[in-house]
């Protein structure tokens, strides 16, 4: 009988340790990572702005508007 109680106590202690270790693992997993993508767009760099402007100007030059009188 004493051996069985000791085994149960050891099992209960291990289960408690396992739960506390699991809780600390969850806490570690929920910390924010810097590598995650940002939910909003980033500020474009100078090169990107120049590229977009050049593309806009090319499209604008090709634009033809005809107004019949």
PQR file with spaces between the fields and no chain letter, atoms N, CA, C, O and H, PARSE charges and radii, in Angstrom:
ATOM       1  N    UNK     1       0.823   -1.189    0.000 -0.4000 1.5000
ATOM       2  CA   UNK     1       0.000    0.000    0.000 -0.0000 2.0000
ATOM       3  C    UNK     1       0.869    1.255    0.000  0.5500 1.7000
ATOM       4  O    UNK     1       0.582    2.204   -0.730 -0.5500 1.4000
ATOM       5  N    UNK     2       1.918    1.270    0.803 -0.4000 1.5000
ATOM       6  CA   UNK     2       2.777    2.439    0.880 -0.0000 2.0000
ATOM       7  C    UNK     2       3.472    2.691   -0.448  0.5500 1.7000
ATOM       8  O    UNK     2       3.667    3.839   -0.846 -0.5500 1.4000
ATOM       9  H    UNK     2       2.151    0.499    1.396  0.4000 1.0000
ATOM      10  N    UNK     3       3.840    1.634   -1.121 -0.4000 1.5000
ATOM      11  CA   UNK     3       4.532    1.767   -2.407 -0.0000 2.0000
ATOM      12  C    UNK     3       3.595    2.396   -3.439  0.5500 1.7000
ATOM      13  O    UNK     3       4.005    3.254   -4.221 -0.5500 1.4000
ATOM      14  H    UNK     3       3.682    0.701   -0.797  0.4000 1.0000
ATOM      15  N    UNK     4       2.339    1.962   -3.432 -0.4000 1.5000
ATOM      16  CA   UNK     4       1.361    2.512   -4.374 -0.0000 2.0000
ATOM      17  C    UNK     4       1.134    3.999   -4.118  0.5500 1.7000
ATOM      18  O    UNK     4       1.049    4.774   -5.071 -0.5500 1.4000
ATOM      19  H    UNK     4       2.006    1.265   -2.797  0.4000 1.0000
ATOM      20  N    UNK     5       1.037    4.411   -2.870 -0.4000 1.5000
ATOM      21  CA   UNK     5       0.844    5.815   -2.528 -0.0000 2.0000
ATOM      22  C    UNK     5       2.050    6.645   -2.962  0.5500 1.7000
ATOM      23  O    UNK     5       1.902    7.767   -3.447 -0.5500 1.4000
ATOM      24  H    UNK     5       1.107    3.781   -2.097  0.4000 1.0000
ATOM      25  N    UNK     6       3.240    6.080   -2.783 -0.4000 1.5000
ATOM      26  CA   UNK     6       4.449    6.787   -3.186 -0.0000 2.0000
ATOM      27  C    UNK     6       4.480    6.959   -4.706  0.5500 1.7000
ATOM      28  O    UNK     6       4.860    8.017   -5.207 -0.5500 1.4000
ATOM      29  H    UNK     6       3.360    5.169   -2.389  0.4000 1.0000
ATOM      30  N    UNK     7       4.079    5.912   -5.437 -0.4000 1.5000
ATOM      31  CA   UNK     7       4.039    5.989   -6.892 -0.0000 2.0000
ATOM      32  C    UNK     7       3.038    7.042   -7.349  0.5500 1.7000
ATOM      33  O    UNK     7       3.311    7.805   -8.276 -0.5500 1.4000
ATOM      34  H    UNK     7       3.770    5.052   -5.030  0.4000 1.0000
ATOM      35  N    UNK     8       1.872    7.081   -6.695 -0.4000 1.5000
ATOM      36  CA   UNK     8       0.858    8.071   -7.042 -0.0000 2.0000
ATOM      37  C    UNK     8       1.376    9.480   -6.775  0.5500 1.7000
ATOM      38  O    UNK     8       1.129   10.399   -7.556 -0.5500 1.4000
ATOM      39  H    UNK     8       1.650    6.461   -5.943  0.4000 1.0000
ATOM      40  N    UNK     9       2.087    9.641   -5.678 -0.4000 1.5000
ATOM      41  CA   UNK     9       2.630   10.947   -5.336 -0.0000 2.0000
ATOM      42  C    UNK     9       3.656   11.388   -6.380  0.5500 1.7000
ATOM      43  O    UNK     9       3.672   12.546   -6.796 -0.5500 1.4000
ATOM      44  H    UNK     9       2.288    8.895   -5.043  0.4000 1.0000
ATOM      45  N    UNK    10       4.502   10.460   -6.794 -0.4000 1.5000
ATOM      46  CA   UNK    10       5.508   10.761   -7.814 -0.0000 2.0000
ATOM      47  C    UNK    10       4.831   11.133   -9.132  0.5500 1.7000
ATOM      48  O    UNK    10       5.246   12.080   -9.799 -0.5500 1.4000
ATOM      49  H    UNK    10       4.488    9.519   -6.456  0.4000 1.0000
ATOM      50  N    UNK    11       3.807   10.400   -9.500 -0.4000 1.5000
ATOM      51  CA   UNK    11       3.077   10.675  -10.746 -0.0000 2.0000
ATOM      52  C    UNK    11       2.412   12.038  -10.665  0.5500 1.7000
ATOM      53  O    UNK    11       2.457   12.806  -11.626 -0.5500 1.4000
ATOM      54  H    UNK    11       3.470    9.631   -8.958  0.4000 1.0000
ATOM      55  N    UNK    12       1.784   12.356   -9.511 -0.4000 1.5000
ATOM      56  CA   UNK    12       1.139   13.661   -9.335 -0.0000 2.0000
ATOM      57  C    UNK    12       2.170   14.788   -9.427  0.5500 1.7000
ATOM      58  O    UNK    12       1.909   15.813  -10.057 -0.5500 1.4000
ATOM      59  H    UNK    12       1.748   11.732   -8.730  0.4000 1.0000
ATOM      60  N    UNK    13       3.331   14.609   -8.807 -0.4000 1.5000
ATOM      61  CA   UNK    13       4.390   15.621   -8.864 -0.0000 2.0000
ATOM      62  C    UNK    13       4.864   15.839  -10.304  0.5500 1.7000
ATOM      63  O    UNK    13       5.083   16.972  -10.733 -0.5500 1.4000
ATOM      64  H    UNK    13       3.542   13.777   -8.294  0.4000 1.0000
ATOM      65  N    UNK    14       5.018   14.735  -11.041 -0.4000 1.5000
ATOM      66  CA   UNK    14       5.457   14.835  -12.433 -0.0000 2.0000
ATOM      67  C    UNK    14       4.414   15.554  -13.287  0.5500 1.7000
ATOM      68  O    UNK    14       4.759   16.339  -14.170 -0.5500 1.4000
ATOM      69  H    UNK    14       4.841   13.815  -10.692  0.4000 1.0000
ATOM      70  N    UNK    15       3.153   15.282  -13.022 -0.4000 1.5000
ATOM      71  CA   UNK    15       2.081   15.936  -13.774 -0.0000 2.0000
ATOM      72  C    UNK    15       2.071   17.430  -13.490  0.5500 1.7000
ATOM      73  O    UNK    15       1.883   18.238  -14.400 -0.5500 1.4000
ATOM      74  H    UNK    15       2.872   14.644  -12.305  0.4000 1.0000
ATOM      75  N    UNK    16       2.274   17.797  -12.233 -0.4000 1.5000
ATOM      76  CA   UNK    16       2.312   19.224  -11.883 -0.0000 2.0000
ATOM      77  C    UNK    16       3.492   19.907  -12.555  0.5500 1.7000
ATOM      78  O    UNK    16       3.362   21.019  -13.067 -0.5500 1.4000
ATOM      79  H    UNK    16       2.427   17.140  -11.494  0.4000 1.0000
ATOM      80  N    UNK    17       4.641   19.247  -12.555 -0.4000 1.5000
ATOM      81  CA   UNK    17       5.822   19.811  -13.200 -0.0000 2.0000
ATOM      82  C    UNK    17       5.582   19.957  -14.694  0.5500 1.7000
ATOM      83  O    UNK    17       5.961   20.955  -15.307 -0.5500 1.4000
ATOM      84  H    UNK    17       4.747   18.344  -12.139  0.4000 1.0000
ATOM      85  N    UNK    18       4.947   18.945  -15.264 -0.4000 1.5000
ATOM      86  CA   UNK    18       4.656   18.979  -16.697 -0.0000 2.0000
ATOM      87  C    UNK    18       3.739   20.131  -17.043  0.5500 1.7000
ATOM      88  O    UNK    18       3.921   20.777  -18.075 -0.5500 1.4000
ATOM      89  H    UNK    18       4.639   18.134  -14.766  0.4000 1.0000
ATOM      90  N    UNK    19       2.754   20.402  -16.196 -0.4000 1.5000
ATOM      91  CA   UNK    19       1.831   21.502  -16.456 -0.0000 2.0000
ATOM      92  C    UNK    19       2.545   22.833  -16.353  0.5500 1.7000
ATOM      93  O    UNK    19       2.338   23.719  -17.182 -0.5500 1.4000
ATOM      94  H    UNK    19       2.607   19.877  -15.358  0.4000 1.0000
ATOM      95  N    UNK    20       3.382   22.978  -15.344 -0.4000 1.5000
ATOM      96  CA   UNK    20       4.082   24.253  -15.191 -0.0000 2.0000
ATOM      97  C    UNK    20       5.066   24.465  -16.334  0.5500 1.7000
ATOM      98  O    UNK    20       5.235   25.590  -16.806 -0.5500 1.4000
ATOM      99  H    UNK    20       3.550   22.257  -14.670  0.4000 1.0000
ATOM     100  N    UNK    21       5.713   23.397  -16.782 -0.4000 1.5000
ATOM     101  CA   UNK    21       6.624   23.515  -17.923 -0.0000 2.0000
ATOM     102  C    UNK    21       5.847   23.850  -19.187  0.5500 1.7000
ATOM     103  O    UNK    21       6.310   24.624  -20.024 -0.5500 1.4000
ATOM     104  H    UNK    21       5.575   22.483  -16.398  0.4000 1.0000
ATOM     105  N    UNK    22       4.664   23.264  -19.319 -0.4000 1.5000
ATOM     106  CA   UNK    22       3.837   23.559  -20.487 -0.0000 2.0000
ATOM     107  C    UNK    22       3.397   25.014  -20.468  0.5500 1.7000
ATOM     108  O    UNK    22       3.357   25.663  -21.513 -0.5500 1.4000
ATOM     109  H    UNK    22       4.288   22.635  -18.638  0.4000 1.0000
ATOM     110  N    UNK    23       3.066   25.535  -19.283 -0.4000 1.5000
ATOM     111  CA   UNK    23       2.655   26.934  -19.175 -0.0000 2.0000
ATOM     112  C    UNK    23       3.793   27.863  -19.540  0.5500 1.7000
ATOM     113  O    UNK    23       3.575   28.862  -20.226 -0.5500 1.4000
ATOM     114  H    UNK    23       3.099   25.008  -18.434  0.4000 1.0000
ATOM     115  N    UNK    24       5.009   27.557  -19.096 -0.4000 1.5000
ATOM     116  CA   UNK    24       6.145   28.416  -19.436 -0.0000 2.0000
ATOM     117  C    UNK    24       6.446   28.322  -20.919  0.5500 1.7000
ATOM     118  O    UNK    24       6.849   29.314  -21.526 -0.5500 1.4000
ATOM     119  H    UNK    24       5.187   26.745  -18.538  0.4000 1.0000
ATOM     120  N    UNK    25       6.257   27.144  -21.523 -0.4000 1.5000
ATOM     121  CA   UNK    25       6.457   27.007  -22.965 -0.0000 2.0000
ATOM     122  C    UNK    25       5.436   27.848  -23.726  0.5500 1.7000
ATOM     123  O    UNK    25       5.774   28.481  -24.726 -0.5500 1.4000
ATOM     124  H    UNK    25       5.929   26.339  -21.030  0.4000 1.0000
ATOM     125  N    UNK    26       4.190   27.857  -23.255 -0.4000 1.5000
ATOM     126  CA   UNK    26       3.160   28.664  -23.910 -0.0000 2.0000
ATOM     127  C    UNK    26       3.505   30.140  -23.809  0.5500 1.7000
ATOM     128  O    UNK    26       3.340   30.884  -24.776 -0.5500 1.4000
ATOM     129  H    UNK    26       3.916   27.343  -22.443  0.4000 1.0000
ATOM     130  N    UNK    27       3.979   30.567  -22.657 -0.4000 1.5000
ATOM     131  CA   UNK    27       4.351   31.964  -22.482 -0.0000 2.0000
ATOM     132  C    UNK    27       5.488   32.344  -23.412  0.5500 1.7000
ATOM     133  O    UNK    27       5.502   33.446  -23.962 -0.5500 1.4000
ATOM     134  H    UNK    27       4.114   29.963  -21.871  0.4000 1.0000
ATOM     135  N    UNK    28       6.440   31.443  -23.592 -0.4000 1.5000
ATOM     136  CA   UNK    28       7.558   31.712  -24.488 -0.0000 2.0000
ATOM     137  C    UNK    28       7.078   31.800  -25.929  0.5500 1.7000
ATOM     138  O    UNK    28       7.575   32.619  -26.702 -0.5500 1.4000
ATOM     139  H    UNK    28       6.429   30.548  -23.146  0.4000 1.0000
ATOM     140  N    UNK    29       6.113   30.959  -26.294 -0.4000 1.5000
ATOM     141  CA   UNK    29       5.611   30.946  -27.667 -0.0000 2.0000
ATOM     142  C    UNK    29       4.769   32.182  -27.978  0.5500 1.7000
ATOM     143  O    UNK    29       4.703   32.600  -29.134 -0.5500 1.4000
ATOM     144  H    UNK    29       5.710   30.294  -25.666  0.4000 1.0000
ATOM     145  N    UNK    30       4.129   32.769  -26.980 -0.4000 1.5000
ATOM     146  CA   UNK    30       3.250   33.903  -27.232 -0.0000 2.0000
ATOM     147  C    UNK    30       3.971   35.237  -27.243  0.5500 1.7000
ATOM     148  O    UNK    30       3.345   36.264  -27.507 -0.5500 1.4000
ATOM     149  H    UNK    30       4.182   32.429  -26.041  0.4000 1.0000
ATOM     150  N    UNK    31       5.265   35.256  -26.966 -0.4000 1.5000
ATOM     151  CA   UNK    31       5.990   36.520  -27.030 -0.0000 2.0000
ATOM     152  C    UNK    31       6.090   36.961  -28.477  0.5500 1.7000
ATOM     153  O    UNK    31       6.298   36.131  -29.362 -0.5500 1.4000
ATOM     154  H    UNK    31       5.774   34.422  -26.752  0.4000 1.0000
ATOM     155  N    UNK    32       5.945   38.267  -28.736 -0.4000 1.5000
ATOM     156  CA   UNK    32       5.957   38.742  -30.127 -0.0000 2.0000
ATOM     157  C    UNK    32       7.328   38.557  -30.774  0.5500 1.7000
ATOM     158  O    UNK    32       8.365   38.804  -30.158 -0.5500 1.4000
ATOM     159  H    UNK    32       5.776   38.941  -28.017  0.4000 1.0000
ATOM     160  N    UNK    33       7.303   38.125  -32.008 -0.4000 1.5000
ATOM     161  CA   UNK    33       8.531   37.953  -32.776 -0.0000 2.0000
ATOM     162  C    UNK    33       8.691   39.138  -33.714  0.5500 1.7000
ATOM     163  O    UNK    33       7.714   39.617  -34.290 -0.5500 1.4000
ATOM     164  H    UNK    33       6.460   37.924  -32.507  0.4000 1.0000
ATOM     165  N    UNK    34       9.902   39.602  -33.865 -0.4000 1.5000
ATOM     166  CA   UNK    34      10.163   40.718  -34.746 -0.0000 2.0000
ATOM     167  C    UNK    34      10.111   40.310  -36.207  0.5500 1.7000
ATOM     168  O    UNK    34      10.019   41.173  -37.081 -0.5500 1.4000
ATOM     169  H    UNK    34      10.695   39.212  -33.398  0.4000 1.0000
ATOM     170  N    UNK    35      10.166   39.036  -36.490 -0.4000 1.5000
ATOM     171  CA   UNK    35      10.185   38.565  -37.865 -0.0000 2.0000
ATOM     172  C    UNK    35       8.787   38.471  -38.479  0.5500 1.7000
ATOM     173  O    UNK    35       8.665   38.188  -39.671 -0.5500 1.4000
ATOM     174  H    UNK    35      10.240   38.335  -35.780  0.4000 1.0000
ATOM     175  N    UNK    36       7.752   38.696  -37.710 -0.4000 1.5000
ATOM     176  CA   UNK    36       6.405   38.627  -38.253 -0.0000 2.0000
ATOM     177  C    UNK    36       6.148   39.812  -39.172  0.5500 1.7000
ATOM     178  O    UNK    36       6.713   40.890  -38.984 -0.5500 1.4000
ATOM     179  H    UNK    36       7.852   38.926  -36.742  0.4000 1.0000
ATOM     180  N    UNK    37       5.293   39.604  -40.166 -0.4000 1.5000
ATOM     181  CA   UNK    37       4.986   40.659  -41.111 -0.0000 2.0000
ATOM     182  C    UNK    37       4.118   41.720  -40.453  0.5500 1.7000
ATOM     183  O    UNK    37       3.286   41.428  -39.593 -0.5500 1.4000
ATOM     184  H    UNK    37       4.834   38.729  -40.318  0.4000 1.0000
ATOM     185  N    UNK    38       4.329   42.936  -40.871 -0.4000 1.5000
ATOM     186  CA   UNK    38       3.577   44.058  -40.341 -0.0000 2.0000
ATOM     187  C    UNK    38       2.222   44.097  -41.053  0.5500 1.7000
ATOM     188  O    UNK    38       2.171   43.902  -42.267 -0.5500 1.4000
ATOM     189  H    UNK    38       5.005   43.174  -41.569  0.4000 1.0000
ATOM     190  N    UNK    39       1.130   44.343  -40.335 -0.4000 1.5000
ATOM     191  CA   UNK    39      -0.191   44.311  -40.958 -0.0000 2.0000
ATOM     192  C    UNK    39      -0.504   45.531  -41.822  0.5500 1.7000
ATOM     193  O    UNK    39      -1.600   45.608  -42.376 -0.5500 1.4000
ATOM     194  H    UNK    39       1.172   44.502  -39.349  0.4000 1.0000
ATOM     195  N    UNK    40       0.400   46.470  -41.955 -0.4000 1.5000
ATOM     196  CA   UNK    40       0.190   47.649  -42.787 -0.0000 2.0000
ATOM     197  C    UNK    40       1.416   47.846  -43.672  0.5500 1.7000
ATOM     198  O    UNK    40       2.498   47.366  -43.338 -0.5500 1.4000
ATOM     199  H    UNK    40       1.291   46.408  -41.505  0.4000 1.0000
ATOM     200  N    UNK    41       1.263   48.542  -44.793 -0.4000 1.5000
ATOM     201  CA   UNK    41       2.404   48.681  -45.709 -0.0000 2.0000
ATOM     202  C    UNK    41       3.515   49.536  -45.121  0.5500 1.7000
ATOM     203  O    UNK    41       3.266   50.448  -44.332 -0.5500 1.4000
ATOM     204  H    UNK    41       0.383   48.932  -45.065  0.4000 1.0000
ATOM     205  N    UNK    42       4.741   49.229  -45.516 -0.4000 1.5000
ATOM     206  CA   UNK    42       5.900   49.974  -45.047 -0.0000 2.0000
ATOM     207  C    UNK    42       6.070   51.245  -45.871  0.5500 1.7000
ATOM     208  O    UNK    42       5.521   51.353  -46.967 -0.5500 1.4000
ATOM     209  H    UNK    42       4.944   48.489  -46.156  0.4000 1.0000
ATOM     210  N    UNK    43       6.815   52.192  -45.357 -0.4000 1.5000
ATOM     211  CA   UNK    43       7.087   53.437  -46.057 -0.0000 2.0000
ATOM     212  C    UNK    43       8.001   53.117  -47.246  0.5500 1.7000
ATOM     213  O    UNK    43       9.044   52.489  -47.070 -0.5500 1.4000
ATOM     214  H    UNK    43       7.261   52.104  -44.466  0.4000 1.0000
ATOM     215  N    UNK    44       7.612   53.549  -48.463 -0.4000 1.5000
ATOM     216  CA   UNK    44       8.449   53.240  -49.625 -0.0000 2.0000
ATOM     217  C    UNK    44       9.770   54.005  -49.579  0.5500 1.7000
ATOM     218  O    UNK    44       9.833   55.132  -49.089 -0.5500 1.4000
ATOM     219  H    UNK    44       6.764   54.060  -48.606  0.4000 1.0000
ATOM     220  N    UNK    45      10.806   53.383  -50.091 -0.4000 1.5000
ATOM     221  CA   UNK    45      12.118   54.013  -50.114 -0.0000 2.0000
ATOM     222  C    UNK    45      12.186   55.007  -51.267  0.5500 1.7000
ATOM     223  O    UNK    45      11.278   55.065  -52.095 -0.5500 1.4000
ATOM     224  H    UNK    45      10.755   52.467  -50.489  0.4000 1.0000
ATOM     225  N    UNK    46      13.255   55.784  -51.319 -0.4000 1.5000
ATOM     226  CA   UNK    46      13.427   56.778  -52.374 -0.0000 2.0000
ATOM     227  C    UNK    46      13.477   56.153  -53.751  0.5500 1.7000
ATOM     228  O    UNK    46      12.920   56.701  -54.703 -0.5500 1.4000
ATOM     229  H    UNK    46      13.993   55.736  -50.646  0.4000 1.0000
ATOM     230  N    UNK    47      14.145   54.999  -53.869 -0.4000 1.5000
ATOM     231  CA   UNK    47      14.239   54.322  -55.165 -0.0000 2.0000
ATOM     232  C    UNK    47      12.866   53.863  -55.637  0.5500 1.7000
ATOM     233  O    UNK    47      12.542   53.970  -56.820 -0.5500 1.4000
ATOM     234  H    UNK    47      14.597   54.555  -53.095  0.4000 1.0000
ATOM     235  N    UNK    48      12.067   53.356  -54.715 -0.4000 1.5000
ATOM     236  CA   UNK    48      10.729   52.907  -55.078 -0.0000 2.0000
ATOM     237  C    UNK    48       9.882   54.084  -55.535  0.5500 1.7000
ATOM     238  O    UNK    48       9.120   53.962  -56.494 -0.5500 1.4000
ATOM     239  H    UNK    48      12.330   53.269  -53.754  0.4000 1.0000
ATOM     240  N    UNK    49      10.005   55.218  -54.861 -0.4000 1.5000
ATOM     241  CA   UNK    49       9.244   56.405  -55.254 -0.0000 2.0000
ATOM     242  C    UNK    49       9.628   56.855  -56.657  0.5500 1.7000
ATOM     243  O    UNK    49       8.761   57.194  -57.462 -0.5500 1.4000
ATOM     244  H    UNK    49      10.624   55.317  -54.082  0.4000 1.0000
ATOM     245  N    UNK    50      10.931   56.859  -56.953 -0.4000 1.5000
ATOM     246  CA   UNK    50      11.395   57.258  -58.275 -0.0000 2.0000
ATOM     247  C    UNK    50      10.888   56.303  -59.352  0.5500 1.7000
ATOM     248  O    UNK    50      10.495   56.734  -60.435 -0.5500 1.4000
ATOM     249  H    UNK    50      11.636   56.583  -56.299  0.4000 1.0000
ATOM     250  N    UNK    51      10.899   55.019  -59.055 -0.4000 1.5000
ATOM     251  CA   UNK    51      10.432   54.016  -60.011 -0.0000 2.0000
ATOM     252  C    UNK    51       8.945   54.196  -60.285  0.5500 1.7000
ATOM     253  O    UNK    51       8.513   54.107  -61.434 -0.5500 1.4000
ATOM     254  H    UNK    51      11.219   54.668  -58.175  0.4000 1.0000
ATOM     255  N    UNK    52       8.160   54.449  -59.244 -0.4000 1.5000
ATOM     256  CA   UNK    52       6.726   54.662  -59.406 -0.0000 2.0000
ATOM     257  C    UNK    52       6.450   55.938  -60.192  0.5500 1.7000
ATOM     258  O    UNK    52       5.547   55.964  -61.028 -0.5500 1.4000
ATOM     259  H    UNK    52       8.511   54.521  -58.311  0.4000 1.0000
ATOM     260  N    UNK    53       7.212   56.992  -59.934 -0.4000 1.5000
ATOM     261  CA   UNK    53       7.033   58.240  -60.654 -0.0000 2.0000
ATOM     262  C    UNK    53       7.364   58.062  -62.132  0.5500 1.7000
ATOM     263  O    UNK    53       6.631   58.551  -62.991 -0.5500 1.4000
ATOM     264  H    UNK    53       7.946   56.970  -59.255  0.4000 1.0000
ATOM     265  N    UNK    54       8.463   57.365  -62.439 -0.4000 1.5000
ATOM     266  CA   UNK    54       8.838   57.119  -63.828 -0.0000 2.0000
ATOM     267  C    UNK    54       7.762   56.312  -64.547  0.5500 1.7000
ATOM     268  O    UNK    54       7.433   56.591  -65.700 -0.5500 1.4000
ATOM     269  H    UNK    54       9.059   56.967  -61.741  0.4000 1.0000
ATOM     270  N    UNK    55       7.226   55.328  -63.873 -0.4000 1.5000
ATOM     271  CA   UNK    55       6.164   54.507  -64.481 -0.0000 2.0000
ATOM     272  C    UNK    55       4.919   55.348  -64.723  0.5500 1.7000
ATOM     273  O    UNK    55       4.283   55.239  -65.772 -0.5500 1.4000
ATOM     274  H    UNK    55       7.492   55.101  -62.937  0.4000 1.0000
ATOM     275  N    UNK    56       4.576   56.181  -63.759 -0.4000 1.5000
ATOM     276  CA   UNK    56       3.411   57.060  -63.907 -0.0000 2.0000
ATOM     277  C    UNK    56       3.602   58.003  -65.087  0.5500 1.7000
ATOM     278  O    UNK    56       2.674   58.204  -65.870 -0.5500 1.4000
ATOM     279  H    UNK    56       5.092   56.269  -62.907  0.4000 1.0000
ATOM     280  N    UNK    57       4.778   58.579  -65.224 -0.4000 1.5000
ATOM     281  CA   UNK    57       5.041   59.507  -66.323 -0.0000 2.0000
ATOM     282  C    UNK    57       4.981   58.799  -67.675  0.5500 1.7000
ATOM     283  O    UNK    57       4.477   59.371  -68.642 -0.5500 1.4000
ATOM     284  H    UNK    57       5.532   58.416  -64.587  0.4000 1.0000
ATOM     285  N    UNK    58       5.480   57.575  -67.762 -0.4000 1.5000
ATOM     286  CA   UNK    58       5.391   56.803  -69.005 -0.0000 2.0000
ATOM     287  C    UNK    58       3.934   56.572  -69.391  0.5500 1.7000
ATOM     288  O    UNK    58       3.559   56.747  -70.551 -0.5500 1.4000
ATOM     289  H    UNK    58       5.889   57.110  -66.976  0.4000 1.0000
ATOM     290  N    UNK    59       3.131   56.186  -68.438 -0.4000 1.5000
ATOM     291  CA   UNK    59       1.710   55.953  -68.704 -0.0000 2.0000
ATOM     292  C    UNK    59       1.037   57.262  -69.090  0.5500 1.7000
ATOM     293  O    UNK    59       0.201   57.281  -69.994 -0.5500 1.4000
ATOM     294  H    UNK    59       3.436   56.044  -67.497  0.4000 1.0000
ATOM     295  N    UNK    60       1.382   58.343  -68.430 -0.4000 1.5000
ATOM     296  CA   UNK    60       0.784   59.652  -68.701 -0.0000 2.0000
ATOM     297  C    UNK    60       1.142   60.134  -70.113  0.5500 1.7000
ATOM     298  O    UNK    60       0.308   60.736  -70.790 -0.5500 1.4000
ATOM     299  H    UNK    60       2.061   58.328  -67.695  0.4000 1.0000
ATOM     300  N    UNK    61       2.377   59.872  -70.559 -0.4000 1.5000
ATOM     301  CA   UNK    61       2.790   60.265  -71.911 -0.0000 2.0000
ATOM     302  C    UNK    61       2.003   59.506  -72.976  0.5500 1.7000
ATOM     303  O    UNK    61       1.719   60.054  -74.041 -0.5500 1.4000
ATOM     304  H    UNK    61       3.055   59.384  -70.009  0.4000 1.0000
ATOM     305  N    UNK    62       1.651   58.257  -72.699 -0.4000 1.5000
ATOM     306  CA   UNK    62       0.920   57.436  -73.658 -0.0000 2.0000
ATOM     307  C    UNK    62      -0.575   57.760  -73.680  0.5500 1.7000
ATOM     308  O    UNK    62      -1.297   57.314  -74.571 -0.5500 1.4000
ATOM     309  H    UNK    62       1.883   57.812  -71.834  0.4000 1.0000
ATOM     310  N    UNK    63      -1.023   58.518  -72.720 -0.4000 1.5000
ATOM     311  CA   UNK    63      -2.446   58.834  -72.590 -0.0000 2.0000
ATOM     312  C    UNK    63      -2.889   59.745  -73.730  0.5500 1.7000
ATOM     313  O    UNK    63      -2.266   60.775  -73.988 -0.5500 1.4000
ATOM     314  H    UNK    63      -0.436   58.880  -71.996  0.4000 1.0000
ATOM     315  N    UNK    64      -3.942   59.369  -74.395 -0.4000 1.5000
ATOM     316  CA   UNK    64      -4.492   60.179  -75.488 -0.0000 2.0000
ATOM     317  C    UNK    64      -5.945   60.494  -75.167  0.5500 1.7000
ATOM     318  O    UNK    64      -6.742   59.615  -74.839 -0.5500 1.4000
ATOM     319  H    UNK    64      -4.448   58.533  -74.186  0.4000 1.0000
ATOM     320  N    UNK    65      -6.256   61.770  -75.272 -0.4000 1.5000
ATOM     321  CA   UNK    65      -7.644   62.209  -75.029 -0.0000 2.0000
ATOM     322  C    UNK    65      -8.101   62.920  -76.295  0.5500 1.7000
ATOM     323  O    UNK    65      -7.451   63.860  -76.751 -0.5500 1.4000
ATOM     324  H    UNK    65      -5.608   62.484  -75.538  0.4000 1.0000
ATOM     325  N    UNK    66      -9.197   62.482  -76.855 -0.4000 1.5000
ATOM     326  CA   UNK    66      -9.768   63.126  -78.039 -0.0000 2.0000
ATOM     327  C    UNK    66     -11.100   63.746  -77.656  0.5500 1.7000
ATOM     328  O    UNK    66     -11.977   63.090  -77.092 -0.5500 1.4000
ATOM     329  H    UNK    66      -9.726   61.718  -76.485  0.4000 1.0000
ATOM     330  N    UNK    67     -11.229   65.016  -77.975 -0.4000 1.5000
ATOM     331  CA   UNK    67     -12.477   65.730  -77.704 -0.0000 2.0000
ATOM     332  C    UNK    67     -13.064   66.205  -79.026  0.5500 1.7000
ATOM     333  O    UNK    67     -12.532   67.123  -79.649 -0.5500 1.4000
ATOM     334  H    UNK    67     -10.517   65.549  -78.432  0.4000 1.0000
ATOM     335  N    UNK    68     -14.139   65.596  -79.450 -0.4000 1.5000
ATOM     336  CA   UNK    68     -14.762   66.061  -80.699 -0.0000 2.0000
ATOM     337  C    UNK    68     -15.497   67.397  -80.466  0.5500 1.7000
ATOM     338  O    UNK    68     -16.178   67.581  -79.457 -0.5500 1.4000
ATOM     339  H    UNK    68     -14.572   64.849  -78.945  0.4000 1.0000
ATOM     340  N    UNK    69     -15.336   68.324  -81.433 -0.4000 1.5000
ATOM     341  CA   UNK    69     -16.037   69.634  -81.321 -0.0000 2.0000
ATOM     342  C    UNK    69     -17.286   69.623  -82.133  0.5500 1.7000
ATOM     343  O    UNK    69     -18.007   70.620  -82.169 -0.5500 1.4000
ATOM     344  H    UNK    69     -14.783   68.174  -82.252  0.4000 1.0000
